[in-house]
Amino acid sequence: MNGRPDSSKRTLGLLAISLGIMAMAGGCAKQQPESQPVVQVQAEQVVPQSISQYVTGDAVLAPIAQAAITPKIAAPVKKFYVTRGSKVKKGELLAVLDNADLAAAALDNKGSYEQAQAAYSTATKASIPADLQAAKLGLDQAKANLDVAQKMYDSRKSLFQQGAIPGQEVDTAKASLVQAQSAYDRAKTHFEAFKAVSHADALKAAAGQLASAKGKYENAEAQLKFSEIRSPISGVVTDRSLYAGETASAGTPLITVMDVSALLAKTHLPEDAARTLKVGQPASVTLDGGSQSFPGTVSLVSPALDPGSTTIEVWVKVPNKNGGLKAGTPVQVSIKSKTVKDALVVPKEAVLTGPDGKHTVMVVDSSNVAHQREVRIGISDNGKVQVIDGLKAGETVVTNGAYAMADKTKVKIESGKPDSNNPGMSEPGGGD
C-alpha cells in the first residue's frame, strides 16, 4: 500500500516532463519559418545590339544564262568538237553539219555577184555616161546648126531689102532655119528625156541587178554558216543529243550550253514580305538540309504579282566560279529585309507565351528573385528576339529554366553574363 502513491507520483512526473518537451518543440517550430525552394536557372543580361529580320522561301537553282542551240537547216552532223562537260566560249565552233552542197551554192552565187559588180561598174562609169555625153553632143550640134541658119536668114533678109538679091534666096534661107529649129527641138527633147528618165532608169536597173546578185550570194553564205554550230554564250556543255553521222533536224535542240558562273535562285514570296525588298540587298541560299550556305544578292524583284499565286517572284544571284553549286539543286533563300540597331535582344528561350497569346519573361532582381513581366516583342533572328517594350538595358532575364516557374521564385544562376549592378550574380552560382 505504501508503494502505490510513489508509483503514481512518478507517472505524473514523467507525463509533465513529456508535455513540457512537446511544448518546447512546438514553440521552436513556430519560431523557425519554412525554407523557400531555390531553382537553378541560366540567365543573361539584356544589352542593346543589332538584330535583322529575314524573308525566306524555297527555290531551285537555275543558270544565269542558257542556250539550247537548234540548227536552222537539216543535215547530217559532219563533226562534233565538244562533249558534255566541255567548257566553251562565246562564238566557239561546237559542231559542223555536212555542207558540201551549200559551199558549192555559195561559190556559184559569189561568181554571179562579182559579174554583177563588174556590170554595174561598167554601166555607171562607161555606158551610161557615154550615152549621156552623146545626147549632149547632139544637142550642141543642133544648136550650132540653128545659130548658123538664123544668121543666114537674117543676112538674106537684109540683102533682099536692099534689093541686092531676089526673094527666092530669102525663102530658101527661111526653110533652112525652120529645119534647123526642128532638129534642135528634137535633140533638146532627147537629151532632157535621157537625163531625166533614161539615165536614172539605167542606173536603177544596174543597181537592182547588183543588189539581186548580192542578196543571192549573202543568202548562200548564210546557209553555209548555218552548217557551223557556234555557241552564243560562254559556259559549259550540258547536253549533246546526237553523234557524228546522225541527221540534225531544223528546230530541234542539238547542243545545250549553260552559263553556271553564277546561278539564280528563283522564289515566290508573299506580297507583304517582298514589299520591302530591293535589288542589291544581301541574301544567302542554303542547300537542302542546311549543310551549306552561300552568299548572294537580290537581282530581281518582279514589279507585278503572279496572277496564279498572287505572289511576287524574286531572284537571288549567287556567284559560282568554283562550280560548287549545280543547276537544279533545291535551296532555301534567305534575304535580309530589315535591321534594327541598338535593339534590346533576348534569347528566344527566354520569352514565354501564355494561353492568351501574351509574352512574358522572368526578370531576376538583385536578390536573385525572378519576377514575371509581360513584354512586347518585335523581329526575331537566329534564336534571338527583339523586345520592344517591357525590359530595360542591363536587366537580367532567365534564359533556361523559366518554364512553369512561379512569380517571385528564388533562383540560383548557374551561368550567364555577370551583372555589375547585382553583386549576388557576379559569379556563377552566387547569391544563394
C-alpha positions in Angstrom: 0.0 0.0 0.0 2.8 2.4 0.8 4.4 1.8 -2.7 1.4 2.7 -4.8 1.4 6.5 -4.0 5.1 6.7 -5.0 4.4 5.0 -8.3 1.5 7.4 -9.1 3.8 10.3 -8.4 6.4 9.1 -10.8 3.9 8.6 -13.5 2.5 12.1 -13.2 6.1 13.5 -13.2 7.0 11.7 -16.4 3.8 12.9 -18.0 4.5 16.5 -17.1 8.1 16.3 -18.5 6.8 14.9 -21.7 4.2 17.7 -22.1 6.9 20.2 -21.4 9.2 18.8 -24.1 6.3 18.8 -26.6 5.5 22.4 -25.7 9.1 23.5 -26.2 9.3 21.7 -29.5 6.1 23.4 -30.6 7.5 26.8 -29.6 10.7 26.2 -31.6 8.7 25.1 -34.7 6.7 28.4 -34.6 9.9 30.5 -34.4 11.7 28.9 -37.5 9.9 29.7 -40.8 9.6 27.2 -43.6 12.6 27.3 -46.1 11.9 28.6 -49.6 13.0 26.3 -52.6 15.8 27.6 -54.8 15.6 26.9 -58.6 18.7 26.6 -60.6 18.5 28.6 -63.9 20.6 30.1 -66.6 20.3 33.9 -67.2 21.7 36.7 -69.4 21.9 40.4 -69.1 19.9 42.4 -71.6 22.3 44.6 -73.7 21.5 46.7 -76.8 22.6 45.1 -80.1 21.6 44.9 -83.8 19.1 42.4 -85.0 17.9 41.7 -88.5 14.7 40.3 -90.0 14.9 37.8 -92.8 12.5 36.7 -95.5 12.8 33.1 -96.5 11.4 31.0 -99.4 12.1 27.8 -101.3 13.8 27.9 -104.7 15.6 25.8 -107.3 18.9 27.0 -108.7 18.9 28.0 -112.4 21.8 29.0 -114.7 22.3 32.7 -115.2 22.2 32.1 -119.0 21.2 29.1 -121.1 21.2 28.3 -124.8 19.5 25.3 -126.4 21.2 25.6 -129.8 19.0 24.4 -132.7 20.2 24.1 -136.3 18.4 26.2 -138.9 19.0 23.6 -141.6 18.5 19.8 -141.6 21.7 18.0 -142.4 23.9 15.1 -141.1 26.4 16.0 -138.4 29.9 16.0 -140.0 31.9 16.5 -136.8 31.5 17.4 -133.1 34.1 19.5 -131.4 32.7 19.2 -127.8 31.2 16.7 -125.5 29.1 17.1 -122.3 31.1 19.0 -119.6 33.2 20.9 -122.2 33.8 24.5 -121.3 33.2 26.8 -124.2 33.5 30.5 -125.0 31.1 32.7 -126.9 31.4 32.2 -130.7 33.3 29.0 -130.3 32.7 26.3 -133.0 30.8 23.4 -131.5 29.9 21.2 -134.5 29.8 21.2 -138.3 27.0 19.8 -140.4 27.5 18.3 -143.9 27.8 21.4 -146.1 29.3 20.4 -149.5 26.2 21.4 -151.4 25.9 24.7 -149.5 29.6 25.5 -150.2 29.1 24.9 -153.9 26.0 27.1 -154.0 27.8 29.9 -152.2 30.7 29.7 -154.7 28.3 29.9 -157.6 26.4 32.9 -156.2 29.7 34.6 -155.4 30.6 34.4 -159.1 27.3 35.9 -160.1 27.7 38.7 -157.6 31.2 39.6 -158.9 29.8 39.7 -162.5 27.0 42.0 -161.4 29.6 44.2 -159.7 31.6 44.5 -162.9 28.4 45.2 -165.0 27.4 47.9 -162.6 30.8 49.5 -162.7 30.8 49.4 -166.5 27.3 50.8 -166.7 27.8 53.6 -164.2 31.3 54.6 -165.3 31.2 54.0 -169.1 28.0 53.1 -170.9 25.5 55.4 -169.2 27.9 58.4 -169.1 28.8 57.8 -172.8 25.1 57.8 -173.9 24.5 60.9 -171.9 27.5 62.6 -173.5 26.3 61.6 -177.0 22.9 63.1 -176.3 24.6 66.3 -175.1 26.8 66.5 -178.2 23.8 66.0 -180.5 22.1 68.9 -178.7 25.1 71.1 -179.0 25.4 70.3 -182.7 21.8 71.1 -183.4 22.1 74.4 -181.5 25.1 75.3 -183.6 23.2 74.5 -186.9 20.3 76.6 -185.7 22.6 79.5 -185.0 24.1 79.3 -188.5 20.7 79.0 -190.2 19.4 82.0 -188.1 22.4 84.2 -189.2 22.0 83.1 -192.9 18.3 84.0 -192.8 18.9 87.4 -191.2 21.6 88.2 -193.8 19.5 87.2 -196.8 16.6 89.2 -195.5 18.8 92.3 -195.1 20.2 91.9 -198.7 16.7 91.4 -200.1 15.5 94.6 -198.5 18.4 96.4 -200.2 17.5 94.9 -203.5 20.8 93.0 -203.8 19.2 89.5 -204.0 16.0 88.0 -205.2 13.3 87.0 -202.8 13.8 83.3 -203.6 17.1 83.2 -201.7 15.3 84.6 -198.6 12.7 81.8 -198.8 15.5 79.2 -199.1 17.2 80.6 -196.0 14.0 80.6 -194.1 13.3 77.0 -194.9 16.8 76.1 -193.7 16.1 78.0 -190.5 12.9 76.1 -189.9 14.7 72.7 -190.4 17.5 73.7 -188.1 15.0 74.7 -185.4 13.1 71.4 -185.7 16.4 69.4 -185.4 17.4 71.4 -182.3 14.0 70.8 -180.7 14.3 67.1 -181.2 17.9 67.0 -179.8 16.9 69.0 -176.8 13.9 66.8 -176.1 16.0 63.6 -176.4 18.7 65.0 -174.1 16.3 66.1 -171.4 14.4 62.9 -171.5 17.6 60.8 -171.3 18.9 62.9 -168.5 15.6 62.9 -166.5 14.3 59.3 -167.2 16.6 57.0 -169.2 19.7 57.9 -167.3 18.0 57.3 -163.9 16.3 54.1 -165.1 19.6 52.8 -166.4 21.3 53.5 -163.0 18.4 51.8 -161.2 18.5 48.8 -163.4 22.2 48.4 -162.9 21.9 48.9 -159.2 19.0 46.4 -159.0 20.9 43.7 -160.8 23.8 44.2 -158.4 21.6 44.1 -155.3 19.9 40.9 -156.5 23.2 39.2 -157.1 24.4 40.4 -153.7 21.3 39.1 -151.9 21.6 35.7 -153.5 25.3 35.5 -152.6 24.7 36.5 -149.0 21.8 34.0 -148.7 24.1 31.3 -149.9 26.8 32.4 -147.4 24.3 32.4 -144.6 23.1 28.9 -145.5 26.7 27.8 -145.4 27.3 29.5 -142.0 24.1 27.8 -140.7 26.0 24.5 -141.0 28.5 25.7 -138.4 27.1 25.4 -134.9 28.6 28.1 -132.6 27.9 28.9 -129.0 26.1 32.2 -128.4 27.3 32.3 -124.8 30.2 31.2 -122.7 29.5 28.3 -120.4 29.5 24.5 -120.1 28.0 22.0 -122.5 25.3 20.2 -120.5 23.6 18.2 -123.3 24.5 16.8 -126.8 21.7 14.8 -128.3 23.3 13.2 -131.4 26.5 11.5 -132.6 28.5 12.3 -135.7 26.8 11.0 -138.8 23.3 11.3 -137.4 21.0 13.9 -139.0 20.2 17.0 -137.2 16.7 18.4 -137.6 16.0 22.1 -138.1 14.3 23.5 -134.9 15.4 20.5 -132.7 18.0 21.3 -130.0 21.4 19.8 -130.8 23.6 21.2 -128.1 22.7 22.9 -124.8 25.2 25.3 -123.1 24.7 26.8 -119.6 26.5 29.7 -118.0 26.9 28.5 -114.4 29.5 31.0 -113.4 26.6 32.4 -111.3 23.2 30.8 -110.5 19.8 32.3 -109.9 17.6 31.1 -107.0 14.1 32.0 -108.2 11.5 32.1 -105.4 7.9 33.4 -104.9 7.2 35.4 -101.8 4.0 36.9 -100.3 3.4 40.5 -101.3 3.8 41.8 -97.8 7.2 40.0 -97.3 8.6 41.1 -100.7 7.4 44.7 -100.5 10.5 45.9 -98.6 13.0 44.0 -100.8 15.2 45.9 -103.3 17.7 44.9 -106.0 21.2 44.7 -104.5 20.1 43.6 -101.0 22.3 40.9 -99.4 20.9 37.4 -99.3 22.0 33.8 -99.0 21.0 30.4 -100.2 21.2 27.2 -98.1 21.3 23.7 -99.5 18.5 21.3 -98.6 19.2 20.1 -95.1 21.1 23.3 -94.1 24.5 21.7 -94.7 26.0 24.7 -96.6 25.2 28.3 -97.1 26.3 30.6 -99.9 26.1 34.4 -100.1 24.2 36.2 -102.9 22.4 39.4 -103.7 18.8 40.2 -104.9 19.0 40.7 -108.7 15.3 41.0 -109.5 12.1 41.9 -107.7 9.2 41.4 -110.1 7.1 44.6 -110.5 3.9 42.6 -110.8 2.1 39.9 -108.9 2.0 36.4 -110.3 -1.7 36.0 -111.4 -1.8 32.4 -110.4 -0.5 32.6 -106.9 -0.7 36.4 -106.1 3.0 36.2 -105.0 6.0 38.2 -106.2 8.9 36.5 -108.0 12.3 37.3 -106.5 15.7 36.3 -107.9 18.8 35.9 -105.9 22.1 35.8 -107.8 24.7 33.5 -106.3 28.4 33.5 -107.5 29.6 30.1 -108.6 33.0 30.5 -110.0 34.3 27.3 -108.5 31.3 25.3 -109.7 30.4 24.0 -106.3 26.7 24.6 -106.9 24.7 22.7 -109.5 21.7 23.9 -111.6 18.5 22.3 -110.5 19.5 22.0 -106.8 16.7 22.8 -104.3 17.7 25.5 -101.9 16.2 27.9 -99.3 16.6 31.6 -99.9 17.1 34.0 -97.0 17.0 37.7 -97.6 17.8 40.4 -95.0 14.8 42.7 -95.2 15.1 44.9 -92.1 17.8 45.7 -89.5 17.2 47.4 -86.1 20.2 48.9 -84.4 20.6 49.2 -80.6 17.6 46.9 -80.0 17.0 45.1 -76.7 17.5 41.4 -77.6 17.0 38.3 -75.6 17.3 34.6 -76.4 14.2 33.1 -77.9 14.0 30.6 -75.0 13.6 33.5 -72.5 10.3 34.5 -74.0 7.3 32.5 -72.7 3.9 32.6 -74.5 0.8 32.1 -72.4 -2.6 30.6 -73.3 -3.9 34.1 -74.0 -1.0 34.7 -76.5 0.7 37.2 -74.3 4.5 37.1 -74.0 6.4 37.2 -70.7 9.9 36.9 -69.4 11.3 36.2 -65.9 13.4 39.1 -64.7 15.9 38.4 -61.9 16.4 41.2 -59.4 19.3 41.9 -57.1 18.1 39.4 -54.5 18.1 36.6 -57.1 14.3 36.5 -57.1 12.6 36.0 -60.5 9.6 38.2 -61.4 7.3 37.5 -64.2 6.9 40.5 -66.6 4.8 41.0 -69.7 6.7 42.2 -72.8 6.0 43.1 -76.4 8.3 41.5 -78.9 9.4 42.6 -82.4 11.5 40.9 -85.0 13.5 37.7 -84.5 16.6 36.2 -86.0 18.7 33.1 -85.3 17.4 32.3 -81.9 17.2 35.9 -80.8 14.1 38.1 -80.2 13.7 41.8 -80.1 11.9 43.2 -77.1 10.1 46.4 -78.0 8.5 47.1 -74.6 8.8 45.7 -71.0 12.5 45.5 -70.5 15.4 47.9 -69.9 19.0 47.6 -70.8 21.1 46.0 -68.0 18.3 43.8 -66.6 18.8 40.1 -66.3 16.4 37.6 -67.7 16.1 33.8 -67.2 17.1 32.1 -70.4 16.7 28.5 -69.4 14.6 27.1 -66.6 11.8 29.7 -66.6 9.1 27.3 -68.0 6.3 26.8 -65.4 8.2 28.9 -62.9 6.0 30.9 -60.4 6.4 34.6 -59.9 8.8 35.6 -57.2 10.7 32.3 -57.3 14.1 32.3 -55.6 16.7 31.3 -58.3 20.4 30.3 -58.4 22.1 31.3 -61.6 24.3 28.6 -63.0 25.6 30.5 -66.0 25.1 33.8 -67.6 26.7 37.2 -68.2 27.9 39.0 -64.9 25.6 41.7 -63.7 27.7 44.7 -62.4 24.6 46.0 -60.5 23.9 42.8 -58.8 26.8 41.5 -56.6 24.9 38.3 -56.0 25.2 37.5 -59.7 28.9 38.4 -60.1 29.9 34.8 -60.1 28.0 31.7 -61.5 26.0 30.2 -58.7 26.4 33.2 -56.4 23.7 34.9 -54.4 22.5 31.8 -52.6 
